[in-house]
Amino acid sequence: MQVTHSETLPSLYDRVGGEVGIQQLVDRFYDIMDSLPEVEKTRKLHAKSLRGSRRKLFMFLSGWMGGPPLYAEKYGHPRLRRRHLPFTIGTEERDQWMLCMELALIAFGGRAWHSRGDVAADLAMTVNPHRGMQALP
């Protein structure tokens, strides 16, 4: 019998503490976005209240980290590029988003994954298609 990687290592969802851990990460992420002057351009892409953004990112990360696919169940496939087309998202905005996530991961601590860099790198690969995205006319 061959042992797969998924049989030997709990999912990232489980390692971050499931629903509670993901919510803490999302809250830290948006707290950083709301307070860090260097990411003002990305913050302005969001609604004044971040409540809806917090909910959607939590739902997305739940499935992305191997937990319940809450986002897909409610909204369908994430189709990140399509859902972000109404916004002008370039390299600067992408990098600001990643800065918030990297700082949130650092604040969250390394308890849940082998390397924060691995998680940040995986997220960077997920958001990379947004580089140079332009708003619809």
Secondary structure, DSSP 4 states (H G I P E B T S, - for coil): -PPPHHHHS--HHHHTTHHHHHHHHHHHHHHHHHH-GGGHHHHTTS-SS-HHHHHHHHHHHHHHTTS--HHHHHHSS--HHHHHTTS-B-HHHHHHHHHHHHHHHHHH-SSSSS-HHHHHHHHHHHHGGGTTB----
